[in-house]
Amino acid sequence: MLMTLSPFARPFYMMAKPVGAACNLACGYCYYQGAGKGVMSDEVLELFVRQYLESQANHEVLFTWHGGEPTLLPIAFYEKAMRLQKRYAGGHHIDNCLQTNGTLLTDDWCRFFHDNGWLIGLSIDGPEALHDAWRKDKRGEATHRQVMKAVEMLDRHEVMWNALSTVNSINGEHPREVYRFFKEIGCRYLQFTPVGGDITASLWGRFLCEVFDTWRKEDVGEVYVNIFEATLANYLGVTPGICAMSDMCGHVGVVEWNGDVYSCDHFVRPEHRLGNIRQQTIYEMMHSPQQQDFSQQKTSWLPQTCKACKWLFACHGECPRNHQYLCEGYRMFFEHTKEFMNEMKDERYD
């Protein structure tokens, strides 16, 4: 089985939102409002880069540029960020990744990504009709063809990229079609994320089981599917690459365009604001009692039904934002895959 290191395993990481929630699309399921829309100033950018590097004990440090749509900023912004990374590196090895909807990518962007070794997370929900059902621009027009042009450019410039696919009430009905689409376009790393409030637990479970069966038959060791790897990690007792399936939250924070720091990408709310990098350091905020309380709440919020569930070790209650409403689907998936996971676990320890 293909095992990879995840950028979001502990100790802690930060997602940078250099334009906040600003985006050129109007996806029907978008949840992110964040701290509004704006552009990260030179002052905030330098404070972020310096503080983030100073807070890291590991040799390797990952910068994740997120949105909104981070390519609304010019390439020059990220060139400036890389100069600051070099200035404050302090012996660290630095990597960068950027999540994008792909519609604004150009050859210049792709040359920049290639020349600097950036990893790109590309938001795409499958074949044209399934993708365009939700992912439209602000004029209500489809975006799939633009995203496929981005795929062509990324491949032509030999840029490393992964697919970030939401699973919703529309594409969730077509698991094999969605999975095989990604194979056909040459994608070997897939991240599936359920759309809260739109997909039902049973649909989520059926989607995972059917994708798993196809993957097991055709692609073990060739294609990485994040939830399969995270499940195996929990069988092995190691930190999974999906924070939602970890035993604790709170190790992936967010710094907004204005320097505000929040506990989590899914909890950018006033009560989860940790402070601002102009007044406190990232290290202080991410190790504060407030963030420690947030980390512990994942466990303390669990209902008794979760605590008594035989699959608690495999999902740890999933993400608190979902309030366990996907439990039925996860139980279906865990039951369906238990034989395979136990075989892989035994093989690992033989």
N, C-alpha and C positions, 0 to 999 in steps of 0.2 A: 504494500500500500504506500502511496506517495505521502510522505510526511514533510511538512515545511514549517519553518519558524514563522510565527505570526508577528506582525508589527505591533499588535495590541496585547501581547502577553505582558505581565508585570515586569518592572516595578511601576512606572507611570509614564504616560504619554500625553501630549497635548495636540488637539486639533486646532489649527489656526484658521479663523474665518476672516480673511482680509477684506472682504466686501460685505460681511454679515450675511443677511438673508437675500441680498440683491441677486436677481437671476433674470435671464432672458427668456426662460420658459415659464409655463403656468401649469405644471403637472397637477392633475386632479387630486392626487393623494398627498401632495406636499404638506408636511407637518411643520416645517421650520420657519419660525418667525424671528427667533433669536433676539438680539439686541438692536433690531432695526437694520437699516441699510446705510452704509457709509464706506469710506475708503481708509484703510489703515495708514496712518501718518508715518513719516520717516522716524519720528521719535518713538512711537509705539513699536514699530517693526524692530528697531535696534534694541529696545528694552526686551522685547520678546525673545529675540535670537540670543542675546547675551544671557538673560536669566534662565532660559530653557537649557542652554548648554551648561551653565554653572550648576544646575540642579541635578544633573545626570551623573550617576556613579559608573554606569556601564560605558565601555569603550565605544560601542556603536550607538548612535543617536539618530532617530528618525524624525524628520519634520513632515507633517501631514497638512497639506493645504486643501481646505474644504470650503463649502459654501452653503447656500447660494451657489453661484457659479464663479469660481476663482479666476477663470480666464477673461472675465470682464475687465480685469486689470491688464496692463500691457506686460510684455515679456520683460521690459526694463525693471519692473518691480521685483521680479523673481531673480533677475541678475543682481540687483542690489542686495536681496536677501542672501544670495550665495556669497557675495563679497563679505557680508557681515558674518556669515557662518565661518568663513575662512579666518576672519580676524579674531573671532572668539572661540575657535575650535578647541584650543587647549589640549591638543592631543587626541581628541575624539575623532572617530571615523563617522562622517555624516552622510546620510541618505535622505532623499526627498521623494515624496509621493504626492500626487495631486488627483483629486476626484473631480471629474468634469462630465457634463452632458454631451460634450463632443461637438456641439453645433457651431462653435466659434473657432475650432482648430484650423490651422493653416499649415502649409509647409514650413513656415518660419517657426511656429510653435513646435512642430515635430522635430525639426533640426535641433532646437534648443533642448528638448527632452532627451533626444538621443545623445547629443554631445556631452550632456551632463549626467547621464545615467539615471534619469528620473523614471519612477514607476507610475503608471497612469491607471487610475480606476475609472472605467468608462460605464456610465449609467445607460443600460439598454435592457429592455424587458422581453426580448425575443423577436420572432418574425414580425414583419411590417404591420399586419393588422392588429396583432396583440400588443405591440409596442405603442402604436399610434392611438389606441383606445384611451390611454391616459396621458401620454407624454406629448403634449401640444405646446406650441409657442403662445405668446400673449395675444396673437390674432386668431387663435383657435386652429392653427394649421398644423398638419402632421410634421414630425421631425425625424422619422426613421431613416429616410434617404440621406439626410444630412449626417446622421450618426454613422451610417455605413460608409460615407465618404471619409469620415474621421478614421474608421477602422482601416480603410485602404491606405490612408496617409501614414498612420501609425505603423502599419506593417511595412510599407515601402521604406520608411526611415528607420526600420528595425528598432522601434520603441517597445519596451516592455509594457504590457498592459493586461489588466484583468477586467472581467465583466462583473458589474454590480447590478443585479437584477432584483427588482421587487417582485413579490408574488401576490397577486391580487385576485379578485373574483373573476377576472376575464382570462388572463394567461394561466391562472391556477387550474383551469379546466383542461389544459393541454400540456401536461408535464413532459411527455416524450417529445413532442414537437418543439417545446422550448429548449430542452436539453440538447437535442440533436441540431437545432439551429446554431447553438454556440459551438458545437463541434465542427459544423460545416464552415464556420467563419474562422476557424483556427484557434479558438479560445481554449486555454488549458487551465484556467483558474476561474472558478465560478463562486460568487457569493450570492446566496439567495436570502432575501429578507422579507418576512411577511408584512403586508400593509395592515397596520392596526386599524380595526374598526370596519375594514372592508371584507377581508377574507374570513371565512368561518374556520373553526378548529378542525372540523372533519375534512374540509377541502385542503387545508394545509397538510394534514397528515397524509391524505391520498397523494398529494403532489410529491411529498418527500419520498414516499414508498415507491411510487412509479419511477421517479428519477433514479432512486437508489438501485432498483432492479435493472434498469438499463445500464447504469454505470457499472454495476457489478458484473454484468454479462459482457460488457464491451470495453471498459476503460479503466479498470483498477490499475493503479500505478502510472497512468497516463494523464488523467484529468484530476485536478484538485477541486473538490466541492467542500466549501468551508464547514458546513454543518456535519458532514460525515467525519471530517478530520477532528472537529471539536468533540464529537461524541466519543470517538476512539480515545482521544486524550483523557476524557473523564473516566473511561474504563481503565486506562493506564495510571490514573492518579496524578497526571501532570496538568499544568495550567492550560486550558484550551485557548485557541486563538480567537474565540468569540467572547467578548466580555459578558454578554447576556447569559452565557452558559457557565460562567465562573462562579465560584462560591461567594465572592464579594464583588461589589461595585466600587467605583471611585478611583480607578487607576487610569481612566482616559478622560482628561479634562478638556475644556474648551476655552480658548482666548478669542474674544470678539475683536472686531475692527477697532473698537475704541479702547481696548486694553482690559475690558471687564473679563473676569475669569469665572467660569461656572463649573459645577460639579460634573456635568455630563452633557453630551450633545442632545440628549432627549429630555433634559431637565433644565433648559435655559429659561428659568423663571426667577422672579425676584427673590424668593425664599432660598434659592440654590446659588445665588451669586456669592462668590467667595471674596471678592474684592477687585482691585484694579492694579495692574502691574506698575502704575505710576506711584502707588502708595505702599505696596507690599510685593515681595518677590513671589515668583511662581512656586518656589520650594516651600515658602511659608504657607501659602494658601493650600497647596495640595497635601500638606502634612498638618493642616490645622485641625482642631477638634471638630469643627463643622464638617469638614470633609471626612474625617474618621467616622463621625456619626452617620453620614450619608452612606459610607461603605458598609456599615453594620446593619443599616435598615433593610437591606435586601433579605437578610436572614430574619430579622425581627418582624418584618411585614408578612412573612409566610403564614398562610392559614394552616390549621392542623391537618387538613386533607393533604397538603403538600408535604408536611413534615412526616406524615405516615406513608407517603407514596414510595413504592419500591424503586421508582425511577428518579428519585430526588438526586442521587449521585450523578445522574447523566445530564440533568438540566439545571440543577440548583435553583429551581423556581423560575428560570428564564429571566427576561428583562422585567423589572418592576413596572415599567410603563404599560405592560400588557395585562397586568393584574391576573395572571394565570388563565386568561380566557382561551388560550390556545392549548391548554393541558391535554384535552382529548386527542388532538392531532399529534402532539409529541408522544403520548403514550402509544398511539398507533404505530408511529415510526420506531420507537425504541423496541417495542415488542417484535416488530417485523424484522429488525436488524440485529437482534440480540445474538443469534447464532454466529453471524459473521463477525460481530465485534468481539465475542469471546474467542473465536478462532484466531483473530488478529492479536488479541491480548496474549493468548497462550504461545503463539508464534514468537512474539516479542520476547517472552521470558524463557523460551526453551534454550 
